[in-house]
Amino acid sequence: MQDVLREIANACKQDRRIFEIVQAVAAMTPEEKESFESKVKAYFLSRTEDVDLQAYEFYTLILNDSNAQRVLEIVSSNEMCV
């Protein structure tokens, strides 16, 4: 799991949009996360392309537990500028 979080942190370094998504999810309340997760599931329900499946995995991962916050901690601890 830690390797996947590091991979996302590296993606944040390369793409500011990903970093902003992670920041937004980290700032969500539990209720907001639950609502957003429902929207993510509904959006990706009928998607079958690889890129869609990767995006779905990304969103479900950062929405679980405090993974978004952990990614931000990895970014800041590695002094990754975004």
N, C-alpha and C positions, 0 to 999 in steps of 0.2 A: 504494500500500500504506500509506504513512504517513497518508493521509487516513482510511483505514478504521480504523487503529489509534487515531487521534484521536477518531473517532466512537465507538469502544468506550470510550475513556477518558471521553468525555462521558457515555456511558451509565452508567459506573461512578459518576460523580458523582451521577447522578439515582437510581440504584437500588443500594443497598448489596449486594443479593444478587449482582448481576453482578460487583461489585468483589470480593466474597468468592470467587466462582468463579475469577476471574482470579488472585487471590492464591494460591489452592489449586493451580492449574495451574502457576504460576510456581515454586512450592515443590516440585513433583514431580521425582523423578529421571527420567532417560531411560526406564528400565524401567517406571516407573509411568505415564509419558505414553503409552508404547506400549500398555500394558494398557488404559488408559482410552480411548485412541483406538479400539481394537478394540471396546470396549463401546459407544462412541458410534456407530460404524459399524453395529453389529448393531441397536442401538435404532432408528436412523433409516432403516434399509434399506427398510422398506415404507411409510414416511411420505411423504405427498404434499401435505399442507396447507402453505400458504405459511409459517405460523409455524414449522412443523417444519423446513422447508428453511432458514429464516433461522437457527434454532437450530443446525442442522447446520453451516452455514457459519461461524457464530460459534465453535463448538467446534473445527472443523478449523483455523480460522485461529489461534486462541490456542494450539493444540497444536503448531503448526509452528514450527520454528526456536526462537527465543527471543521470540516475539511477545508472550506473556503478560508477560514481564519488561519488554519495551518499552512496553507499555500502562501498567504500573505506573510506569515512568520518566516517561512523559508526564503521568500524574496528579500525580506528585510535583513535576515541574518547573513545571507550571502552577498549583501550589499549590491544586489542587482538593481540597476537603475532602469526605470521604465518611463 
